[in-house]
């Protein structure tokens, strides 16, 4: 089940008043699976050792880095396609253009149809927490600031 919370943000609807706001759903993360936990999870599903799996993942990243920086795209079956793109600021003439006009490259990921199906048929749960009102009675004078 995908969890979400409601967040009030500026209304970007065409023709909306400048100060109007709407509530939008924002995915609520359940946490992050770090490299070591991923290695452990994979090792429980295979006969490969934790060390072998770690080495394979590290090698995968090294090869992807090499291929992407030489202009190749990398497709991982079931996962998707990775490719590097660049953008730049424009110049009026070709002669004016320099490498300094090129912006930081981006890595673009396009999910494989198998991975993309994860988005279909989900159920959602609203986890928006309403703040509780807390009443505090101070019985003694105090010169310190209190934050509740």
C-alpha positions as CSV (number, residue, x, y, z in Angstrom):
1,X,0.0,0.0,0.0
2,X,1.4,3.4,-1.0
3,X,1.2,6.0,1.7
4,X,0.7,9.7,1.1
5,X,0.2,12.9,3.0
6,X,-1.5,16.0,2.0
7,X,0.5,19.2,1.5
8,X,-0.9,22.6,0.8
9,X,0.9,24.3,-2.1
10,X,0.5,27.2,-4.5
11,X,-2.3,26.7,-7.0
12,X,-0.7,26.4,-10.4
13,X,-3.9,26.0,-12.3
14,X,-4.2,28.3,-15.2
15,X,-6.1,31.4,-14.3
16,X,-5.9,30.8,-10.5
17,X,-5.5,33.7,-8.2
18,X,-2.0,34.5,-7.2
19,X,-2.4,33.7,-3.5
20,X,-4.7,30.6,-3.9
21,X,-3.5,27.3,-2.6
22,X,-4.6,23.7,-3.1
23,X,-3.9,20.4,-1.3
24,X,-1.8,17.9,-3.2
25,X,-0.8,14.3,-2.4
26,X,2.9,13.7,-1.6
27,X,4.2,10.1,-1.4
28,X,5.3,9.2,2.1
29,X,8.6,7.3,2.1
30,X,8.8,4.2,4.3
31,X,12.5,4.6,4.4
32,X,15.5,3.8,2.3
33,X,17.1,0.5,1.5
34,X,20.9,1.1,1.6
35,X,23.5,-0.9,-0.3
36,X,24.3,-3.4,2.4
37,X,20.6,-4.2,3.0
38,X,20.1,-4.7,-0.7
39,X,23.0,-7.1,-0.8
40,X,21.6,-9.0,2.1
41,X,18.2,-9.2,0.6
42,X,19.6,-10.5,-2.8
43,X,21.8,-13.0,-1.0
44,X,18.8,-14.6,0.7
45,X,17.3,-15.3,-2.7
46,X,20.3,-16.8,-4.4
47,X,23.3,-19.1,-3.9
48,X,25.7,-16.2,-4.4
49,X,27.6,-14.9,-1.4
50,X,27.2,-11.4,0.0
51,X,30.7,-10.6,-1.2
52,X,29.9,-11.8,-4.7
53,X,26.7,-9.8,-4.9
54,X,28.5,-6.6,-3.6
55,X,31.2,-7.1,-6.1
56,X,28.7,-7.5,-8.9
57,X,26.8,-4.4,-7.9
58,X,30.0,-2.3,-7.6
59,X,31.1,-3.6,-11.0
60,X,27.8,-2.8,-12.5
61,X,28.1,0.8,-11.4
62,X,31.7,1.1,-12.7
63,X,30.7,-0.3,-16.1
64,X,27.6,2.0,-16.3
65,X,29.8,5.0,-15.5
66,X,32.3,4.1,-18.2
67,X,29.6,3.5,-20.8
68,X,27.5,6.5,-20.0
69,X,30.5,8.9,-20.1
70,X,31.5,7.6,-23.5
71,X,28.0,8.3,-24.9
72,X,26.4,4.8,-24.7
73,X,23.0,4.2,-23.1
74,X,22.7,1.2,-20.8
75,X,19.7,-1.0,-20.8
76,X,19.1,-3.4,-17.9
77,X,16.4,-5.9,-18.7
78,X,13.5,-5.6,-16.3
79,X,14.9,-2.4,-14.8
80,X,15.1,0.2,-17.7
81,X,17.3,2.4,-19.8
82,X,19.9,4.9,-18.5
83,X,21.3,7.6,-20.7
84,X,23.2,10.8,-20.2
85,X,21.9,14.1,-21.6
86,X,23.3,17.6,-21.7
87,X,21.8,21.0,-22.1
88,X,23.3,24.4,-22.7
89,X,22.8,28.1,-22.9
90,X,22.4,29.3,-26.4
91,X,24.5,31.7,-28.5
92,X,23.6,33.7,-31.5
93,X,26.4,32.3,-33.6
94,X,28.3,29.0,-33.7
95,X,31.6,30.8,-33.2
96,X,30.4,32.3,-29.9
97,X,29.6,28.9,-28.4
98,X,32.2,27.4,-25.9
99,X,32.2,24.4,-23.6
100,X,31.4,26.9,-20.8
101,X,27.9,27.1,-22.3
102,X,27.2,23.4,-21.5
103,X,25.3,22.8,-18.3
104,X,26.0,19.9,-15.9
105,X,25.1,16.6,-17.6
106,X,22.0,14.7,-16.3
107,X,21.4,11.0,-16.2
108,X,17.9,10.1,-17.5
109,X,16.2,6.9,-16.5
110,X,13.3,5.3,-18.4
111,X,11.8,2.4,-16.6
112,X,11.4,-1.0,-18.4
113,X,7.7,-1.9,-19.0
114,X,8.1,-4.7,-16.4
115,X,9.2,-2.2,-13.8
116,X,6.7,0.4,-14.9
117,X,3.9,-2.0,-14.1
118,X,4.6,-1.4,-10.4
119,X,2.6,1.8,-10.8
120,X,-0.6,-0.1,-11.8
121,X,-3.2,-1.3,-9.4
122,X,-1.9,0.4,-6.2
123,X,-3.9,1.1,-3.1
124,X,-3.4,4.3,-1.2
125,X,-3.5,5.3,2.4
126,X,-3.6,8.8,3.7
127,X,-1.1,9.3,6.6
128,X,-1.6,13.0,7.0
129,X,-1.2,13.7,10.7
130,X,-3.3,16.5,12.2
131,X,-1.4,18.3,14.9
132,X,-2.9,17.9,18.4
133,X,-3.7,20.9,20.5
134,X,-1.8,20.7,23.8
135,X,-2.8,22.8,26.8
136,X,0.0,23.5,29.2
137,X,-0.5,25.0,32.6
138,X,2.5,26.7,34.2
139,X,2.3,26.8,37.9
140,X,5.7,28.4,38.7
141,X,7.1,31.6,37.1
142,X,9.9,30.9,34.7
143,X,12.2,33.1,32.6
144,X,13.1,30.4,30.1
145,X,11.5,30.0,26.6
146,X,9.4,26.9,26.2
147,X,8.8,25.2,22.8
148,X,6.0,22.6,22.5
